Amino acid sequence: MTTESMSAETAARGAPLVEMRDVSIAFGGIKAVDHASLDLYPGEVVGLLGHNGAGKSTLIKVLSGAYKRDAGTILVDGREAEINNPRDAKALGIETIYQTLALADNVDAAANLYLGRELRTRWGTLDDIAMEAACREVMGRLNPNFRRFKEPVKSLSGGQRQSVAIARAIHFNARILIMDEPTAALGPQETAQVGELIKQLKAQGIGIFLISHDIHDVFDLADRLTVMKNGRVVGSARVADVTKDEVLGMIIMGKVPPGAVPGPGAI
Amino acid sequence: MTNTTIGGPAAANENAVQRFIRALELDTRMLGMLVALVVIWVGFDIASGVMRPGSGGLFGGSFLTPRNLWILLVQTTVIAVMTTGMVLVIVLRQIDLSVGSMLSVVAVATGVLQVFELGPMLGVGHPVIWLAAVVFAIALGSAIGFVNGVLIAYGQIPSFIVTLGGLIAFSGTAFLIASGVTVAPMDKTFKLFGGNGPAASIGPIWSWVLGAAVCVMIVIMIVMSRRRRIHFKFATKPIWAEFLTGIVGCAAVLGITAVVNAYPYPPRVAERFALDNGIPIPPGVEDRAGTDICMAGEKVVSCLDGLSFATGYPIPVLITLAVAVTMTFIARRTRFGRYVFATGGNPEAAELAGVNTKWLTVKVFTLMGALVGISAIIASARLDAATTALGTLNELYVIAAAVIGGTSLAGGIGTIYGAIAGALLMQSLQSGMALLNVDSAYTNILVGGVLVLAVFVDQLYRRRVN
């Protein structure tokens, strides 16, 4: 597949939701991400692959506002975006489900769902009952068997905690969803549920970054994939244009197959 | 797993007591503390009764008398006010070791302001003095707390170190401000915050009015909460549980009101009050007033037959109650409080959810400082003097009260009412041991032991629940 045919296809899909161009970030002299570029279109799932320490989580944390980039630009809807903290990212419709789930363990599901943007009564106090009602509604769609609304999320199972984290990401009309190892802590049944959910969200036109080191997950769910190694992008490809073995070669050796577009990290 | 799953299959295996507790949505931990408190009170009453029979207490001693309970409440206020702030500090995974020394600084500076500065300038007793002193004390406490918070949050110095430094430095500062002398006497209106004298309590009528008002509030809150639950189609408590909650709540409030109203002024004070207000003193009263019999418990009433004035709620206790209600509201109903708990539970998650945890830390320490300011007012007003010794070791009592009250040093867990109960429990031990004429050295050993025991029992409890 050539660059021309890819850009012809992107033109058909309209403007990208997100474009990250030449993003770099270093921690104490170590270049965690080195001139990485990545884009995402509405209704598309882009898998981000690589070994531990390849820089995929760091790159995505730049987008979600957890880290501040040293260089490079981020465009959201074609406009340059200033993302300095998680609040900025959320204001742009970028929601993140972290690998660690990032839940406040000692408060209940509703409090976690609304953490950082609590509903308040007209006297400015927390409207816990309205938040619980909304939480019941959204959890009813995601995980109909969920009943433990009054308990701290610490006491929930891995799958239940995952559904709270997902509920938080999709409840606020996210347009760009970042999922960092969303199925790492889940059993097979729950993994299948997450897969279903990703398909639903795609159909709604939400763009999803799926970070994973499980190549099978990415081949099942993603439309395109980008491989990173040592902080640099090895290459990007449409899932249909490459085989699993070729992608493994990209991850392990940085070798770019003919079906992929090489990046700065390619050998 | 134990059977704590709400609505889960395990619910069927609950016994009657568990069902009862769950229907009432009771905090079993708090229930345990109240039981411990009752056991301690009854124990001290019986023990003091054995030592000095006929003191008029509920079980024959001198602990469960209106007089002792009234004094106990006043004695608890200084620690209780500060511990409500310490709960938030500890929930946020921080610590404040400087509150005792901070209290000294604020008390001494406020004392110097009213005695040496405003007194000569405006004339002793000028109404501006007490008002300025109160505002100054709270502002100074907040300012010191703010600096602590900035050093911890933005300077990234551990709170243990910042406030340990404060503990040492502030005591020196207090000594310098006071030039080593005791600053006294306080302004006569300011003194009322200490609860001494007839004017420092609100009297029986207003106490009943207040008790009734709180009772009505409890009922309104129950009704409103139930209505909202029904509106959102949530499960409601059984109606008997709602009634029981209301009845027990009201009974507790009115019971405490009855106790504080059963404590009459000491004979001399009553006599003075009668003279000042032109109330005729019945014949025979003067002869016996001030004797040993008159000082002992309920006999005061019969001794001063016809000349008995109930005190009602003392002002420092009302301040403490107001602080407790406000702090509970802040902790549970405001976004600030929600952030404190969420951050204490998982600081990283709170940060990623968009909580400005640094500014939150500054706000919590500033609030702690403001509460130290309030405590400094009560403490210096109660002593009618400001000395550098005020507040000594208070940081340890404040932290101990919060921990005994169920605040977890790991962060994220704690309640305001629990901490106040913890303060009351510690003060009960100290006051009870004093009634039994036990040397204060032994009292310290006991209080320290109770602190460790309370945490141990709490650990066992939590392990069983989880």
Contacts between the chains, C-beta under 8 A, distances in Angstrom:
chain1	res1	chain2	res2	distance
A	64	B	352	7.7
A	66	B	351	8.0
A	66	B	352	6.0
A	85	B	354	7.2
A	86	B	351	7.3
A	86	B	352	5.3
A	86	B	353	6.8
A	86	B	354	4.8
A	87	B	354	4.2
A	90	B	354	6.2
A	96	B	352	7.3
A	98	B	352	6.6
A	100	B	348	7.4
A	100	B	349	7.9
A	101	B	349	7.9
A	102	B	346	7.2
A	102	B	348	6.4
A	102	B	349	4.0
A	102	B	352	4.7
A	102	B	353	7.1
A	103	B	346	6.6
A	103	B	349	5.6
A	104	B	341	7.5
A	104	B	342	3.8
A	104	B	343	7.6
A	104	B	345	4.3
A	104	B	346	4.8
A	104	B	349	5.1
A	104	B	350	6.1
A	104	B	353	7.7
A	104	B	412	7.8
A	105	B	345	4.9
A	105	B	346	5.5
A	105	B	412	7.2
A	106	B	341	6.3
A	106	B	342	7.6
A	106	B	344	7.0
A	106	B	345	3.4
A	106	B	346	7.7
A	106	B	412	3.8
A	106	B	413	6.1
A	107	B	338	7.3
A	107	B	341	6.0
A	107	B	342	5.6
A	107	B	345	6.3
A	111	B	338	6.4
A	111	B	342	6.8
A	112	B	342	7.9
A	115	B	338	7.8
A	115	B	342	5.6
A	115	B	349	7.5
A	115	B	350	6.9
A	115	B	353	4.1
A	115	B	355	7.3
A	116	B	350	7.9
A	116	B	353	3.8
A	116	B	354	3.7
A	116	B	355	5.9
A	117	B	354	7.4
A	118	B	335	5.1
A	118	B	338	6.3
A	120	B	335	6.9
A	124	B	334	7.6
A	125	B	329	7.9
A	125	B	333	4.3
A	125	B	334	6.2
A	126	B	332	7.9
A	126	B	333	5.5
A	126	B	334	6.5
A	126	B	335	6.2
A	126	B	338	6.0
A	129	B	228	5.0
A	129	B	229	6.9
A	129	B	231	7.9
A	129	B	232	5.5
A	129	B	234	7.2
A	130	B	232	7.4
A	132	B	232	7.3
A	132	B	234	7.2
A	133	B	232	4.5
A	133	B	234	7.8
A	147	B	6	7.1
A	147	B	7	5.3
A	147	B	8	7.4
A	148	B	5	7.2
A	148	B	6	6.4
A	150	B	6	6.0
A	151	B	6	6.9
A	152	B	345	7.8
A	154	B	345	7.9
A	155	B	466	7.1
